[in-house]
Amino acid sequence: MSHLLLALFSLFSFAALLEAQWKLKENVYVIESEWNDETPAKRVELTCNTPDDALPVYWKKGTELKGTGKTLIAEVKEFPDAGNYTCLTANTHEIVSYDFFLITKIDSNGQMIRSILKSFKEPNRTFLKCEAKNYSGIFICSWMTENESPNVKFTIRSLEGSQGDVTCSSPVAHTDNSVTEYTVQCQKENYCPFAEEHQPIEMFLEVIDEVEYENYTSSFFIRDIIKPDPPQCQYVATNGTVTWTYPRTWSTPKSYFPLTFRVKVESTKKRKIQVYDAEEQSIQIPMTGPKDKISVQARDRYYNSSWSEWSSRCR
């Protein structure tokens, strides 16, 4: 009976060790750590990848000696516990193998606590925002951090099962005061702008800041993330007519991809704003003052996508 209990205990301990980590890539593992003082550290079993079981080896983390022997039980909870665990030969001190551990913070419900990225206010305080200027299959994804860190690394890709392959460029950083925004241009291969989408694109962003790991997802159809560039407009003072042209980046033919428009008139004298709807490419606005500000924005006529930014002033 005692042998059976011992075997069951060993099996339970082994299962607990397996649940404590998951493999991110070769020799790199993520530890899910519940972020409170009461929860004990996760116990992780490390095995030295030596072909000779009789070869004496020892383990180090940085300059700290962690143990001797082929296996090591490491306790990981806080960021100082994470990092590189190296197995070396006792005689020659050569590196035999290593295991690198990252920590992802989770709450009591097992949900990931995300704190590396800063959320966008729109849409819906999302962390990973993707927008498309047209129906070409090309789109831009972006995310933000509070401060630019030389150690933070990003990997973005589409999840398996998304319809068609998606390729993305390397992230480009744009720093404005204390916020850094990263953007990538992605393209859905073999995308047909005239066909109906049946399966969403699922983008997956992994973020590693030294030893902290987080991931973010965004699922969408191209039609849902359309945001045209602003139209180009002008004002004819003799008859109060505002005219504009489609954005150069918009899909063609415009008979198949029509836009709808809004014209904004900001009266500096009366201190009020009027907005006019239009489906053609001109509108007559009576009684405008010489200092009134006029601008135009556009949106897909048949699908409730995002409005473009307002254009430059029409006069």
N, C-alpha and C positions, 0 to 999 in steps of 0.2 A: 504493500500500500504506500509506504514511504517513497519507494522508487517511482511509483505512478505520480504521486504528488510533485516530486522533484522534476519529473519529465514535463508535467503540465505547467509548472512554474517556469521552467526554462523556455517552453514554447511560448508562453504568454510574454515573457521578457523579450524574446526575439521579435515577436509581433510588435511590441511597443517600440522597439528600436527602429523597426522598419517604418512605422507610422510617424516617427519623429522627423523624417526627412523625405525629400523627393529630389530626383536627379534633374538638374537643369541642363547640363551637358557633361561631357567626359570629365570626371574628377571634380565637378562643381555641383554642390548640393544646397538646397534651400531648407532652412529650419523654420518651421512655423512656431513662433514664440508668443504665448499669451502674455499680453503686456500689462501685468500687474504684479504686485509684490508677493501675493499669496501663492501663485502657481509655481511649482518647482521647475527647475531647468530640465530640458530635454536631454535624455541620455542617448548618445549616438555611438555605435560601434564602428571603429576604423580597423581595417585589415591591411597590413603591409604587403604589397604586391611583390614578394620575393619568391623565386623558384625553389629556394633551399630553406626548408623549415628549420634547419639546424643553425642557420646563419644568425648570429646575434645582432639585433637591431634595436634602435631606440627612437623615440618620437620627440619632436620639438615643434613649438609654435613660436616663431620668431627666434628669440634667443633663449626662451624658457623651455627647460626640460619637462616633458609631459609624462613620460613613462618609458618602459622597456618591454620588449617582446613583440611578437608579430601582430597582436591585437591590442587596441586601446579603446577604453570607454571614455568618451569625452562628454562633459556636461555643458550644454550651450543654452544660454538664455539672453544675456545682454550682448551688446555689440563687441565689447572686448573679448568675449568668448569665441566670436566668429573669426574667420580668416583662414590662413594656410597652416595645415597640420602636415608636417613632413616626416617621413620615415627614412632614417639613415643607418648605414652599417656601423656597428660599434667599433670595428678595427680601422677602417679607412675613412669613415665619416662621409661616404658617398651617398647621394640621394637615391633611394630605391623607388619611392613613390610618394604621392602627396594627395591630400584631399582638401579642397577649399570650401568653406561653409559660409553661406550668406544667411541673413536673418530677415524674415518678413514678419511684421507685427500683426497679430490678430487679436480680436476682442473675445469676450466670453462666449459669443455665439459662433466663433470660428471664422468670422468675416475679416478680410484683410483691412488693416488700418492704413490708409494712404495719406502721406504727408509730404512726400518729396515734391510733387507737382502742385501748382497753383491752379485753381479752377477758373474757367471762363464764366463770366456772368451769363452770357448767352451762347448757345442755347442750354437752358436748364442747368447751369453751373457744371457743365461737363469738363472733364480733364483732357480728353482727346477729341479735338474738333476737326472735322473734315468738310471741305467745301469744293464745289466744282463750278467753273465759270460757264460751262456749256455741256453738251451731251457727247463729247468726244471720248469719254472714258478716262480722261485725265482729271485728277483731283489733287488738292493740297490738304495735307493733315498737319496740324500744329498742336503744340502743348507748351506750357510755361513753367518756369521755376522762379522762385523768389530771388535767388542769387545765382550767378553763373559759377559753377564749380568745375575745376579742371578734372576732377575725379569722377564726375557723373557720366554714365555711359547709357546709350539708348539703342534698342533694337526694335524695329517695327517691321511687321510682316502681316500677310493675310493668313487667317486660320485655314487649315485643311477643310475641304468641303465647300468653301466659297466658290461660286460659279466663275470659272476662268481663273487664270493666274494673274497676280498683281505684283508688279515690280515697283520699287521705291528708290529714290535717290538717297544720298547721305544727308543727315540732318544739318541744317544751316541755322546758326544762332544769330538772333537780332536782340541786342541789349538796349533797353530803355529804362534809365534810372536804375531801380533795384530789381526790375523784372527782366528775365531773359526768355524770349519766345523762340522756339525751335520749329522749323518747317521742313517738310519733305514733299516732293512731288511724286505722286504715284500714278500708275497707269494700269488699267484693267485690260489685259491682252484680249484681242479678238472681240472687243466690245462693239455691238451694233447699235447706233443711236436710234434706229428706226424700229427696233424690236422691243417688245414689252419685257421688263425685268421680272423674273420669277423667284430668284434667290438672292438674298442680300449679300453684300460684301461685308466681311467681318475682319476688321483690322485689330491687331494685337500688339500693344506696346509694352516692352519690358524696360524697366529703369533700375540701374544699379548705381548706388552712391556709396563707393568704397565697399562696405560689407552689408549694406541695407538693400533689400530687393522689394520691388513693387511691380505690379502689372496692371494694365488698363485696356479696355476693349471699347470698340465702337462698331455698331452694326447698322448698315444703311443701304438703301437703293440709291443709285446715282440721282434719280429724280427727286429724292428727298433732300439732297444737299446742294441743289442748284442755287447759285447766287450770282447773277450776271454782273458784269462790270457796268459802271454807270454809262448812260448814253452821252453823246456829244451834242450840245445844244447851242442855239443862238437866239437872240431877240431882235425882232424888227420893230424899231420904235415908231415908224410911220403909221402902222396899223395895229400895234400892240400884239403882234403874233409871235409866239414862241415855237420854234421848229427844232427838231432833233433827229439824229441818226442812230441806228442800232449800234451797240458796242461792236467793235471790230472782232472781238474774241467770241462773239455769240455764234451759235450753230446756224448753218444754212441748209436748205433755203428757209428764209424767214416765213414763207407761206406755210411751211410744215412746223416751224418752231416760232410762232408769233409771240410777241411780248405785249404786256399791258403796261401803262405808264401812270405816274403821278407827277404833277407839276406843283411845286411849292413856291408861294409868293410871300416873302417876309417884308412887311411894311415897317419901315423905320420911323415913319411919321406917326402912324396910328398904333404902332407897337402891337401888331397882331400878325398871325400866320394863317394863310388860306391855302388849302390843298385841293387841286382839281384832278379828277380822273380822266384818262384819255386812252383810247385804243389806236387812234391814228398817230401820225408823227408831227402833229402841229395842233396848236390851240390858240385861240384869241382871248387875250386877257385885257379887259377894258380898265381904264382908270388906275393905271399903275404909276407910282411916283418915280422920278428920275433916280432916286437912291434905293428903290426897292430891290431886294435880292431875289433872283429867280433861279431855281435849279430843278432838275428832273431826275427821277429814278425809275427803274424798270423791274419787272418780274415776269416769269413764265405765265402766259395768258391762261393756259389750260390746267396748270398744276399749281397747287398752293405752296410754292417754294418760297425762299427768302427774297425780300426786296434787295436790290442793289444798294450800294451807298449812294448818297446824293451826288449828282454831278457837280463839276465846277460851275461857278456862276455863269448864267447864260449871257450876262452882260456885265 
